[in-house]
Amino acid sequence: MSTEATETTGETEAEGPEEPTARTGPRRRWVPIAVLIVVAMASAALTWLLITIFEHKQEAKSPFAQTVQLTDTTYDPAVWGENFPIEYEQYKKTAEDTDGDFVKVDPTADDPREYHTISRIDSETRAQKMWRGYAFAVDYDEPRGHEWALQDQRYTERTAARFKQPGTCLNCHASMPQVYDELGDGDRQAGFDALNAMSYDDAYEHASSSIACIRLPRPADHGAEDHPPGIHGGHQTGQGRRGHRRLRRQPGCHQPGDAHLCVRPVPRRVLLRR
């Protein structure tokens, strides 16, 4: 009996431990499903990224929705507003008193304006001494928005006949492309030269409106030659960008060396150094 038990025990020891059985339960079946979901999500994310890149490239080719065709002779700001409604609304706000310095006055035959701005001569007494010998010492009010640029220049004492101002003064205060086209018969450089040779009173007769949208920054794919004469230097040196429209910033009207122009006061000692 003991011999049979020993043989049975030996057979059991010889067989050894049993191998684990492969899992075939619910957990094992979920693995391929999970992998499939991850792959699908990664594919969707990659597709979305590629589509976004493609859309942005297309937007870069057409940075704005062109409702109307604009050309170098589109002078009316309202037409520009068809393509750039947000910017046009901002442009119209230049007529508002945003700084609270409008002063109501009684219009006269010599000055039909209903509002002036605060006089810088009165608020800064040192200005009269600093600008002594220049028209700015006689009349210089705080500037207003683009809407008033031409009107405020026309009716300031600085452009009175006694000062004999040149037509050059008009360049920074009116919608100039139309003036250049008229005087130069389509040649803006020739028109620019003709304007500068005039007196201010004669040049003013050719201005139809104040600074307008056509005078504002142009798309960056246009070179300096596409801009009105007299502000090329500003576009070449001011290479900033503004938002999705990719516009160059508004250049300063004045370039080094033109401090004699009547638009902006320059201390006398600066002029003497030049």
C-alpha positions in Angstrom: 0.0 0.0 0.0 2.8 2.4 0.8 4.5 1.5 -2.5 1.4 2.5 -4.4 1.2 5.8 -2.5 4.9 6.4 -3.3 4.4 5.7 -7.0 1.3 8.0 -7.1 3.3 10.8 -5.3 6.2 10.4 -7.8 3.9 10.6 -10.8 2.5 13.8 -9.4 5.9 15.3 -8.7 7.1 14.4 -12.2 4.2 16.2 -13.8 5.1 19.5 -12.1 2.9 22.7 -11.6 0.2 23.4 -14.2 0.8 26.3 -16.7 -1.6 29.3 -16.2 -4.5 29.5 -18.6 -4.6 32.4 -21.1 -7.2 35.1 -20.2 -10.2 35.1 -22.5 -12.4 37.2 -20.2 -14.0 40.7 -20.8 -10.8 42.7 -19.9 -8.8 41.0 -22.7 -11.4 41.8 -25.3 -11.4 45.6 -24.5 -7.7 46.1 -25.4 -8.0 46.3 -29.2 -11.1 48.5 -28.8 -9.1 51.0 -26.6 -6.2 51.0 -29.1 -8.7 51.7 -31.9 -10.2 54.7 -30.0 -6.8 56.2 -29.2 -5.7 55.9 -32.9 -9.0 57.4 -34.0 -8.6 60.4 -31.7 -5.0 61.0 -32.8 -6.0 60.9 -36.4 -8.8 63.4 -35.8 -6.4 65.7 -34.0 -3.9 65.5 -36.8 -6.6 66.1 -39.4 -7.9 69.2 -37.5 -4.3 70.6 -37.3 -3.7 70.2 -41.0 -7.1 71.7 -41.9 -6.4 74.7 -39.6 -2.9 75.3 -41.2 -4.5 75.1 -44.7 -7.2 77.6 -43.7 -4.7 80.0 -42.3 -2.7 79.9 -45.4 -5.8 80.7 -47.5 -6.6 83.6 -45.1 -3.1 85.0 -45.6 -3.7 85.1 -49.4 -7.0 87.1 -48.8 -6.6 89.0 -45.5 -10.0 90.6 -45.8 -13.4 90.0 -47.4 -13.5 92.1 -50.5 -17.0 93.3 -51.0 -16.1 96.1 -53.4 -13.1 96.6 -55.6 -10.6 99.1 -54.3 -8.1 100.9 -56.5 -5.5 103.7 -56.1 -8.3 106.2 -57.1 -10.9 105.1 -54.5 -11.0 108.3 -52.6 -14.3 108.0 -50.7 -13.8 106.6 -47.2 -17.3 105.1 -47.2 -16.3 102.8 -50.1 -13.3 101.6 -48.1 -15.8 100.9 -45.3 -17.5 98.3 -47.4 -14.4 96.1 -47.1 -13.2 97.3 -43.7 -16.3 98.1 -41.6 -14.6 97.9 -38.3 -11.8 100.2 -39.3 -14.2 102.6 -41.0 -16.2 102.9 -37.7 -12.9 103.7 -36.0 -12.1 106.2 -38.6 -15.5 108.0 -38.1 -14.8 108.3 -34.4 -11.9 110.7 -35.2 -14.7 113.4 -35.3 -15.5 112.8 -31.7 -14.2 114.8 -28.7 -12.4 111.8 -27.1 -10.1 114.0 -24.9 -12.8 116.4 -23.6 -10.9 119.5 -24.9 -13.5 120.8 -27.4 -14.5 124.4 -26.7 -17.8 125.7 -28.2 -17.4 129.1 -29.9 -19.5 131.4 -32.0 -18.9 131.0 -35.8 -17.7 134.0 -37.7 -17.3 134.9 -41.4 -13.5 134.3 -41.0 -13.9 131.1 -39.0 -17.1 129.1 -39.4 -16.1 126.4 -36.9 -18.4 125.8 -34.0 -15.8 124.2 -31.8 -12.1 124.8 -31.2 -9.8 123.0 -28.9 -7.9 124.2 -25.9 -5.1 126.7 -26.8 -1.7 125.3 -26.1 -0.3 128.8 -26.2 -2.6 129.7 -23.2 -2.1 126.5 -21.3 1.7 126.5 -21.7 3.0 130.0 -21.5 6.6 128.9 -22.2 5.5 128.0 -25.7 5.3 131.6 -26.8 9.0 132.1 -26.0 10.0 128.7 -27.4 8.3 129.4 -30.7 9.0 133.1 -30.9 9.4 134.2 -34.5 7.2 131.3 -35.8 3.5 131.2 -36.6 3.0 128.7 -33.7 3.7 131.5 -31.2 0.6 133.2 -32.6 -1.9 130.4 -32.7 -1.6 126.7 -31.7 -4.5 124.7 -30.4 -4.5 121.1 -29.2 -4.9 118.8 -32.3 -8.1 117.0 -33.0 -8.8 113.8 -35.0 -8.3 113.2 -38.7 -11.8 114.4 -39.5 -10.8 118.0 -38.4 -7.3 118.1 -39.7 -8.0 120.1 -42.9 -10.5 122.4 -41.4 -8.4 123.2 -38.3 -5.4 124.0 -40.5 -7.4 126.2 -42.9 -8.8 128.4 -40.1 -5.8 128.7 -37.9 -3.9 132.0 -37.8 -0.8 130.1 -38.9 -2.1 129.9 -42.5 -3.2 133.5 -42.7 -1.9 135.5 -45.7 0.7 137.4 -43.6 2.7 134.2 -43.0 2.8 133.2 -46.7 2.7 129.5 -46.0 3.6 127.1 -48.8 1.4 124.4 -50.3 3.7 121.9 -48.6 1.7 122.4 -45.4 -1.3 120.7 -47.0 0.4 117.3 -47.4 -0.3 116.1 -43.9 -3.8 117.5 -43.5 -5.8 116.5 -46.6 -6.6 113.4 -48.7 -3.6 113.9 -50.9 -3.7 111.1 -53.5 -6.7 112.8 -55.2 -4.8 116.2 -55.2 -1.6 114.6 -56.6 -3.6 112.9 -59.3 -5.4 116.1 -60.3 -2.3 118.3 -60.4 0.0 115.7 -62.0 -2.6 114.3 -64.4 -2.2 110.8 -62.9 1.5 111.2 -62.1 1.6 111.5 -58.3 5.2 112.6 -58.1 4.6 115.3 -60.6 1.5 116.3 -58.6 3.4 116.4 -55.4 6.1 118.6 -56.9 3.4 121.0 -58.3 1.7 121.2 -55.0 4.8 122.1 -53.1 5.5 125.0 -55.5 2.1 126.6 -54.8 1.1 128.9 -52.0 -1.0 127.4 -49.3 -4.1 129.3 -50.4 -3.8 128.0 -54.0 -3.1 124.4 -52.8 -6.1 124.4 -50.5 -8.4 125.0 -53.4 -7.5 121.5 -54.7 -8.3 119.7 -51.5 -11.7 118.1 -51.3 -11.6 116.4 -47.9 -9.5 115.8 -44.8 -7.3 112.8 -44.3 -9.2 109.8 -45.6 -8.8 106.0 -45.7 -6.8 106.0 -48.9 -4.2 107.9 -47.0 -4.0 105.3 -44.2 -1.6 102.2 -44.2 -1.8 100.0 -47.2 -1.3 96.1 -47.4 2.2 95.0 -46.7 2.6 93.4 -50.2 2.7 96.9 -51.7 6.1 98.5 -51.9 6.9 102.1 -51.0 6.3 103.1 -54.6 2.6 102.5 -54.1 2.3 105.2 -51.4 1.8 108.9 -52.0 5.0 110.9 -52.4 6.4 112.6 -49.4 5.8 109.6 -47.0 8.0 107.0 -48.6 10.6 107.3 -45.8 8.0 106.7 -43.2 6.9 103.4 -44.8 10.5 102.2 -45.3 11.4 102.7 -41.6 8.1 101.9 -40.0 7.7 98.2 -40.6 5.2 97.3 -37.9 2.2 95.0 -38.4 -1.3 95.3 -37.1 -3.5 92.2 -36.7 -4.8 89.9 -39.4 -4.8 92.6 -42.1 -1.0 92.8 -42.0 -0.8 96.5 -42.4 2.2 98.8 -42.0 1.8 101.4 -39.4 0.8 105.0 -40.2 4.1 106.7 -41.0 5.0 110.1 -39.5 4.2 112.8 -42.0 7.5 114.6 -41.2 10.9 113.2 -42.1 14.3 114.4 -40.9 15.2 117.7 -42.3 11.7 119.1 -43.0 11.2 120.9 -39.6 10.5 124.1 -41.6 7.1 122.8 -42.5 4.2 124.6 -41.0 2.3 121.6 -39.5 4.3 120.9 -36.4 6.1 123.3 -34.1 9.9 122.9 -33.7 11.9 124.8 -31.1 13.9 127.6 -32.7 17.2 126.3 -31.2 16.6 123.0 -33.1 16.2 124.8 -36.4 19.3 126.9 -35.7 21.4 123.8 -35.2 20.3 122.4 -38.5 
